[in-house]
């Protein structure tokens, strides 16, 4: 449903990449794609998207900016400090394992 001049960019979640994208690129139904995430990660080295001339891929590093790395480090430190002080960390992945 995209224009033939469209360039599909996905840096969100791999499951949002419809593998029919390969057909659309092959049939020139869209112009190109840029992918940082894939349905299967790590990406299968035989995935046809990796060999297509109209696809640019990166190894899931889209969030690797100075700002993001700093914020992630600060968040980890905040969670660690809370846990060491007996406080439930604000971003606990599995809250079921926390014992008050």
N, C-alpha and C positions, 0 to 999 in steps of 0.2 A: 504494500500500500504506500510505499515511499516513492518519491520521485527518482528517476534514473540518475539524477545528479546528486542524490543524497549520499552522505558519508555517515555510517553508523558508528558511533563512539560509545563504548561501554567501559566505565570504570567503577561501576557500582557493585553488582553481585553477578557471579557467573551464571546462576540459574536464570537470569533474565536474558541471557544470550540464547536465542532460538537457533538450534543447529541447522535449521532451514536457511540460515544466513549463507551457508556455503552455496546452496543452489541459487540464491538470489545474486550472489557475487559472480558465480559461474555464468549465469544467464544474462549478466549485465543489467539486472533489474534495479540494482543500486550501484553506485560508482565504486565505493570502497568501504573499509571498516578499520577502526582502531580499537584494539582490545587490550585491556590490562587484566581482565579476569576471565575465567573460562568455566564452563559447566562442570568439568572435571579438573581438579587441581591436586597435585601438579598436572599441568596439561600434558596429555599424551603426545609424545614426540612424533607420532604418526598422524596427528590431527591435521587434516588438509588445510586448515586455516593458516598454519605456520608456513606453508609453502606457497601461498597465493601472492601474486605480485601486487594485488590491490588491497592487501591487508598489512597493517603495521601492528606488531604485537610487542608487549612488554611483559616482564615476569612478575606481575602483581606487585608493582612498586609505586603505583599511582599516589599512594598516601605518603610516600617517603619524601616529605619536604621538611625543611628545618623547623617550621612552625608546628607541624603535626608531630614530629618526633619529640619536640620539647613538651608539647601538651600531653602526649602519651606518657612521657617520663614523669611529669608532674603528677598526673593522675595515679600512676603506679606508686609513687612516693606517698601520696595522700592515703591510698588504700593500705599500704604497708604500715604507715604511722598509726592509723586507726586500729588495725589488727594488733599491733604490738602494745597498744594502750587498752586492749580489751574491748574496744568498740567495734561494732559490726562495720566492716568496710563498706563505703557507700556504693561501690560498684562490684559487689560480690557476684560472681557468675552463678554459683550454685548455693543459694541461701539456705538450702536444706542441711548443709554441712556445718553451718554456724551454730555453736552452742553458747547460749548466754550464761 
